[in-house]
Structure formats: structure tokens, C-alpha cells
Amino acid sequence: MASLLEMKEIFRSADAVCFDVDSTVIREEGIDELAKFCGVGDAVAEMTRRAMGGTVTFKAALTARLGLIRPSYEQVQKLISDNPPQLTPGIRELVSRLHQRGVQVFLVSGGFQSIVEHVALQLNIPTANVFANRLKFYFNGEYAGFDETQPTAESGGKGKVISHLKEQFHFKKVVMIGDGATDMEACPPGDCFIGFGGNVIRKQVKEKAKWYITHFDELLKELEER
């Protein structure tokens, strides 16, 4: 197991950094915001808490939550236009600095493609670097389920994405940054996990992560070290 010093060196020399999105890159949980927007906020927030604690499988929690929300295409678009996701302070600067250093930045999320792509656009991250869940709709715009073949639809899916990136781009060092159990599980195959508690603190992650931060400025400072 790498020491904290070794992890910092991995971060400074990484050729790819993967960020979780909900409660990491953005301040809120996208699925909870969608649930509130559709009038089932409290029931879904409780399910999210259980899922993030790692007590139920991600796919089971996602299926149950979406079954309650049943968002239409129109509702998803209206949520994005009326309540756009709020970027976490410091993320814009950090992503920009990573890009300047030639580091590839990816958004790897258990959230929804349409919302995550909106976030990517604000951070100048190409949509090809977005891995998230895709909602499905009928021709009339009604909810028709989600694409269960996406790796991010399952527990362990973020690790599969990192394996795929290493295979495709031959990255030597990939860092995963996030607030939840599904992010921590992605290392290995990720080379270093940085726990993030700037928006919400997950007890299990805070206790187990060897490197835990509460503000992205801490990572910016690391990059200035060399």
C-alpha cells in the first residue's frame, strides 16, 4: 500500500485524473435534485444515503430510486435549465491547471449523462471523457428505464472504466477523486484514491481513505510543489 507521500507523488505525476461528479465536482447529488424536482425528494434522499454508505448494490439502489422518480425527458431538461448544477469551489481552477499540465481529465459518475455533460461543458472537458448513466425515454418523452449495460450502472463500475482507460490510452498513473464508496472501490485498478469531503462527509470514506481532503485548493497546492 502506498504511503501518503507516495500518493502525492502519484497525483503530481498522473497522466489521467478521474473525478466523481455528484457531491464532488458539483455541490449536490443530481439524482436527489431530480427527485425533488419530480416531487419525491425525501424518499429518494434516504435511498441515496444507503447507497453511498455501501450497504446496498449500486444498481439495486439506482433501479429503486429511478422507479420512484420516473423522470420524463422534459423534466430532466427543465431541471438542467431551471436548476443548473452548482460547481464546487476550486474545481474549475484545478481542472484548468491539470489541463495546462497535459493531464487528461475524466468525469466518471453514477449520475446521468445529460446532467454530467452539462458539467463537462463548463469545465472544458470533452464529452468523450464523460462516463455516466444514460436514461431511456419512450417516443413521447416518458421514462423508459436506464441503460443497464453502462459500467457506471453497477457497483465496481468505476474501476471498470479506469481499466478501460488504461487499456485504451496506456495511462501509467490514474487518480480517482470522489466522496463515496464506489469511488474508493475504483482503486485498484486506479493507482491512487483521494477522498473528498468538501460537500458531504461519508464516514466510511473518511475513515478508510489514506488521503482525504475538504477543499480542491489542497490539490492545487500539491501541483505547485513542482
C-alpha angles and dihedrals in degrees: 000000000000119000120233090259091052091048091053090052090050090052093049092050099036118132092201134029121194119200128198108224114207111075089356113059090015127037098234140053105253094211091052091050090050090049092051090048089052094046101253099093104133097048092049095045089058091051090049091053090054093046094049091049088061096239097122130035114268095235092051091050093046093049092049095047095047090046087060097043100040091183119200122223089250093053092052092050092046091050090054093047098041100035107022115190113270114233116231112248112266097018095103091053093045094050091045091051092049090050090050088055091052094251116150112233122205132185109218110183143166084209128090127296095226093054095040093049088054088055092046090054091057091051097044090244112148114244087235085069092059120101112181143127121287121220117216125218136188120239090267091056097254119141113272102175130266136286103269092188093072110105090225090063091074140059106264090026095121090058089052090053091052091049089051092050092049090050095046101041101023092234112182098198124027122180124201120204122188150121103240146071092253089059094049090050090059091074109104110056081035111071097223136014121207114193115217123206102166095113105021132002116224106200095214093052095045091051097046104035112096090204115040125171135180100196133039089226086078089064093043088055090051090055091052090057090086 
